[in-house]
Amino acid sequence: MSEPDTAITVALRIPGQWSHPRELLERLPSGYRLTPEALFLPDGAEVGFGAMGADDQFAEIFRTSCRRPPSAEEQAAVKSYTVNAFLSGPGGSLAAARTMMRAGAALVRAGGAGVFIDNSALAHGAADWLALTDDGSPDAVSFAFVSIVRGQTDVWTMGMHVLGLRDLRMKRADVEPEGDDIIEIIRYLALGEKPVADGHVIADLNGPRFQAFAEDAPANLARSPMHNPYGRLRLVSVRDIAESN
C-alpha cells in the first residue's frame, strides 16, 4: 500500500519536561506549527496532538520497552518527565509511517526524551529515533515500528499494520538463535517489492524455506492500537510441511 489507511491510527507518546505549552512551541524546528489539537508539518501534513501530565507507571514501561538501551541522560529525562505529548495519525504505508516518524522527531528535537509506540509497545530513546527518522529506509522504518515477541512456542510480530502489512507468526524452533530469519522476512516485506500472500513460498539461494498461510489477527487485540486489521501470516517451515506429508 502506498496511501495511508484511515482505518489504522498510529499512536505515539513523547515524554518531556516542558513547563508550559509555550516552551514546546518555541523549541519546535522551523516549519512546524502546533495548535492545541494538531501538529502541522512543513509539507502540510496534519497529525493529531494532545498532552497530559506524568503518572507513576509510564517511565518504567518506557524503559522496559526500549529496543536498544537509551543513554543515561535519556533515561534520566524519561524518569523525571512532567508531560506526555500524544501524536496520532493514519498509518498503513511506508509514506504514512515516515510522516509519523518526522512528527515524533519534531517533538524530540523540541525536548522530548524519546518515543513510545502504542501500536507495538516499542520505545526508542531520542537519539535512536532521530537516527531512524533521518535514515528513513524501509529497514529503519520497520526497525522503528515493528516489535518481535518471543513466546514459549511461537515468535510473532506486532506493528506491521503501521506499514500496511500483515503481522508474522512462526514456530520458535524455526527461528535462528539470533532471530535472523524473522528479521530478514520483516525486511523483505517492508521493501514491498513482491507482496506475500496466502500460499506464498519464501525462498533464498538454498531453496524454499517457509510457506505463508493467512490467518486472522488475535481476537484479544481487536480493540487496541496493536490490532492488525490485515491479519497475520503464519510462516511454516517447508521441511515441516514435507515431513507432515
C-alpha positions in Angstrom: 0.0 0.0 0.0 1.3 3.5 -0.9 -1.6 5.5 0.5 -2.4 6.0 4.2 -5.2 3.7 5.6 -7.6 5.8 7.6 -8.7 2.7 9.5 -5.3 2.5 11.1 -4.2 5.1 13.6 -0.6 5.3 14.6 -0.3 6.5 18.2 3.0 7.9 19.6 3.8 9.1 23.1 6.7 11.5 23.7 7.7 12.2 27.3 9.2 15.6 28.0 9.9 18.2 30.7 8.1 21.2 29.2 7.0 23.6 31.9 4.4 25.3 29.6 3.0 24.7 26.1 4.7 27.9 25.0 8.1 26.3 25.7 7.2 23.4 23.4 6.1 25.9 20.7 9.3 27.9 21.0 11.5 24.8 20.6 9.8 23.2 17.6 12.0 23.1 14.5 11.4 25.6 11.8 8.4 25.0 9.5 6.4 23.1 12.1 3.2 24.6 13.7 1.4 23.4 16.8 -2.2 24.1 17.9 -4.0 22.6 20.9 -5.3 19.8 18.6 -2.8 19.3 15.8 0.8 19.4 14.7 1.4 20.7 11.2 4.5 19.5 9.3 6.3 21.6 6.8 4.9 19.6 3.9 1.3 20.4 5.0 0.7 17.0 6.7 -1.5 17.3 9.9 -1.0 15.0 12.9 -3.3 14.9 15.9 -1.8 16.3 19.1 -2.7 16.1 22.8 -0.9 16.1 26.2 -1.3 15.0 29.8 0.6 15.1 33.0 3.0 12.5 34.2 2.0 9.3 36.0 3.9 6.8 38.2 4.0 4.0 35.7 4.9 5.2 32.2 8.6 5.8 32.9 9.2 2.2 33.8 7.0 1.0 30.9 9.2 3.1 28.5 12.4 1.8 30.0 11.5 -1.9 29.6 10.1 -1.4 26.1 13.2 0.1 24.5 14.6 -1.9 21.6 18.1 -0.6 22.5 19.1 0.9 25.9 18.7 4.7 25.9 21.6 6.8 27.1 21.9 7.6 30.8 20.8 11.1 30.1 17.7 9.9 28.1 16.8 7.5 30.9 17.0 10.3 33.5 14.9 12.6 31.3 12.2 9.9 31.0 12.3 9.1 34.7 11.7 12.8 35.6 9.3 13.6 32.7 6.4 16.0 33.5 4.3 15.9 30.3 3.4 13.1 27.9 2.7 14.5 24.4 0.5 12.4 22.2 0.6 12.3 18.4 -1.9 10.3 16.2 -2.2 9.9 12.5 -3.1 7.5 9.8 -0.8 4.5 9.0 -0.9 1.7 6.5 2.0 2.6 4.3 5.7 3.4 4.4 5.0 7.0 3.5 2.4 7.4 6.3 4.8 5.8 8.8 7.6 8.2 7.7 5.2 11.1 8.3 4.7 9.9 11.9 8.4 9.5 12.4 9.0 13.1 11.3 6.3 14.3 13.6 7.7 12.4 16.5 11.2 13.7 15.7 10.0 17.3 15.8 8.8 16.9 19.4 12.1 15.1 20.3 14.1 18.0 18.8 11.9 20.3 20.9 12.9 18.5 24.1 11.3 15.1 24.0 13.2 12.3 25.7 12.2 9.5 23.3 9.2 7.9 21.6 6.8 5.2 22.7 4.6 3.5 20.1 1.3 2.2 21.3 0.8 0.0 18.1 3.7 -2.2 19.0 4.6 -1.4 22.7 8.0 -0.5 21.5 10.1 2.5 22.6 13.2 4.4 21.4 15.5 6.9 23.1 15.7 10.3 21.5 19.0 9.8 19.6 17.8 6.4 18.2 14.5 7.9 17.0 16.3 10.8 15.3 18.8 8.5 13.6 16.0 6.2 12.3 14.0 9.2 11.1 17.0 10.6 9.2 17.7 7.2 7.7 14.0 6.7 6.5 14.8 3.5 4.7 12.3 0.5 4.8 14.8 -1.2 7.2 14.8 1.9 9.5 11.0 2.3 9.5 10.4 -1.4 10.2 13.0 -1.3 13.0 11.3 1.7 14.5 7.7 0.4 14.5 7.8 -3.4 14.5 8.4 -5.4 17.7 9.2 -9.1 17.9 7.7 -11.1 20.7 9.1 -14.4 21.8 6.6 -16.8 23.5 7.3 -20.3 24.7 6.4 -22.0 21.4 5.9 -19.2 18.9 7.6 -15.9 17.8 5.4 -13.2 16.4 5.5 -9.5 15.4 3.4 -6.5 16.4 3.2 -3.2 14.5 3.4 -4.4 10.9 0.0 -2.7 10.2 1.7 0.6 10.6 3.5 -0.2 7.3 0.3 -1.7 5.7 1.4 -5.3 6.2 0.2 -8.4 7.9 2.0 -9.4 11.1 4.1 -12.6 11.2 4.0 -15.8 13.3 6.5 -18.6 13.3 7.4 -21.6 15.5 10.1 -20.6 17.9 12.0 -23.8 16.8 12.2 -22.4 13.2 13.8 -19.2 14.3 17.6 -19.0 14.5 19.0 -18.2 17.9 19.6 -14.5 17.0 16.2 -14.2 15.3 17.7 -13.6 11.9 15.0 -15.5 10.0 12.1 -13.3 11.1 14.2 -10.1 10.8 15.1 -11.0 7.2 11.4 -11.6 6.4 10.3 -8.3 8.0 12.9 -6.5 5.9 11.8 -8.4 2.8 8.1 -7.4 3.3 9.0 -3.8 4.2 10.7 -3.3 0.9 7.3 -4.1 -0.7 8.8 -5.3 -4.0 7.0 -8.6 -4.0 3.8 -8.9 -1.9 3.5 -12.1 0.2 0.0 -13.6 0.3 -1.6 -16.8 1.4 0.3 -19.8 0.0 3.4 -17.8 -1.0 6.7 -19.6 -0.6 9.6 -17.6 0.7 12.9 -18.9 -0.6 16.6 -18.0 -0.7 19.6 -19.2 -2.7 19.4 -22.5 -0.9 15.8 -23.2 -1.9 12.4 -22.9 -0.3 12.3 -22.1 3.4 8.8 -21.1 4.5 5.3 -21.2 3.2 2.9 -18.4 4.3 -0.7 -19.1 5.5 -3.1 -16.3 6.1 -4.9 -16.2 9.4 -6.9 -13.7 11.4 -5.4 -11.3 13.9 -5.7 -12.3 17.6 -9.2 -11.5 18.8 -7.9 -10.2 22.2 -6.3 -7.2 20.4 -9.4 -6.2 18.5 -10.0 -3.0 20.5 -6.3 -2.0 21.0 -3.9 0.0 18.9 -2.0 -3.2 18.4 -4.8 -4.8 16.4 -3.8 -5.5 12.8 -6.8 -5.4 10.5 -4.9 -7.1 7.7 -4.4 -10.2 9.9 -1.3 -12.3 10.1 0.8 -14.7 8.1 1.8 -17.9 9.7 5.2 -19.0 8.3 5.6 -22.7 8.3 9.0 -24.4 7.5 8.9 -26.2 4.2 10.7 -29.0 5.9 7.8 -29.4 8.4 5.3 -29.4 5.6 7.2 -32.1 3.8 7.5 -34.2 6.9 3.8 -33.9 7.7 3.0 -35.3 4.2 
